[in-house]
Amino acid sequence: MSGRFISPGHIGIVADGTTNGPTWFSYHYYDAAKQGRSRLAIGKIDGSDGWPTPANQVISHSRPASAITTRMKMKIVFCLPLLVLLAATGCATSRGKLVWHDEFNQNGPPDPANWNYERGFVRNHELQWYQPENAFCTNGLLVIEARREHRPNPNFVPGSTDWRTSREWIDVTSASLTSRRLREFKYGRLEMRARIDTRLGSWPAFWTLGATPRLGWPAGGEVDIMEYYTGTVLANLGYSLDRKTKWLAYKKPITELGGVAWSKQFHIWTMDWDDQKIDLRLDGQLMNHLSLADADNADRGNPFHRPVYLILNQAVGGDCGGDPATTPFPIRFEVDWVRVYQRGH
């Protein structure tokens, strides 16, 4: 079997009448060989050693549920929405209610109800020209793709001292998606499952900026839930203090995470945010923490008690990304899903 979980769907946990040994489960998954259709399968988790591990056995595909139940003489104990994944820590109630999500299951451009775009040369002297064409959904993933291209910069001004307009040529294109004015949130769990390109020059990020009108950066606050460049995964928080940017930064070399093997896998980045604190996690492990009271003296008030919007972007080079001269293109940031949970909804 090859495939991955999708939504809508379900995970059905099935009892076999014992408390040890394998426990069977049913689930829907995405089957690329079946033109994007979900399929029903029966597998098992072996918990005989005290911890559930996949047993890599699939009994049935695409059988009616009644046939499965009769054949295996088992009883469905409960069903959950597919959004509660087997690999997730805790239960749905520990996260709060799912209030918004994008699973990127529709091939083509990202959903315009959720995302708009930055355009042109934007920040940090980065090499890429941002344009919507470099973001697309395929096989259940959002792909943000940096490409080598060569064409004139339409904003070029001879003799300009502004780096955005002094470049005569565009040599790299990419995309930056934002949820500004479309999907904005105050408190909750903001989460992404993605795979990032960790080769030299790649600078992907999943981050938030303050959504308060007329309150710019850094006074509006910044949270880098996921940022990567030059061999290091980062989890950062920033705000304005005494007219300077106050950073709380955490860095983790990918050599300590698993190196090349880690880079080939999908991972989950999480921002847990309430009126007391922000915790940033990678695959459930705490990367950075802020007690919100520590930012109460921020210029123009504490930005972390105000709504934010999301940004997903694949930058290249610039102030931090490294020189991509020897890196084969394209460079891809692949996002499986983005989800937001909140309490009290």
GIVEN-V502103 format. One line per field, one symbol per residue. phi: phi as a letter, one per 20 degrees, with the letter a starting at -180 (. if undefined). psi: psi as a letter, one per 30 degrees, with the letter a starting at -180 (. if undefined). A space follows every 10 residues. Layout:
phi: ???
psi: ???
This chain:
phi: .crbfccfrb ddededncdc mfdebdaebe dffdlnefce cdcbdedfen bfcfelcdeb cleggfffff felccfeacc gffeefefem cfffeoefda aceleefofg fffdcccecn edbllffeef bffecbdblm cedddececb bfffdfcgnf eegfdeffce dccabcdcdg mdccccmpdd bbdbcdedff ofbebcbccf efgmdeeeff nbcefcbbal nceccccbbe clmceedddc ccfffeepmf fffedecddc deccfdbcdd cclnefdbbc fggfdfefgm nffedcfcce ccbdebmmfc fneegdefdf dcdddfaccc dbemd
psi: kkalklklal kjkkkgglfl akkllllklk jffhhgkllk lkalkjgfgf kkkkghkkek kgkkeeeeee efhlkkelkl kffjlefkka lefffakjfk ljfhfjkall jfffkaklka kelgglfkjk kffgklkkhg kkkjkklklj lkjfgkjkgk fkfeffkflk fklakjklgk gejkkjlajk kkklklkglk fkilkjlllk gkkgjakgff lkjjekkklh gkkljlkklk khgljjkjkk kjkffffgbe eefflklkkk jjkagelkkk kjhfkkelkk jfffgfgkkg ljfgglllll kjljlkbaff fljgegkkll kkjjkelkkk kllg.
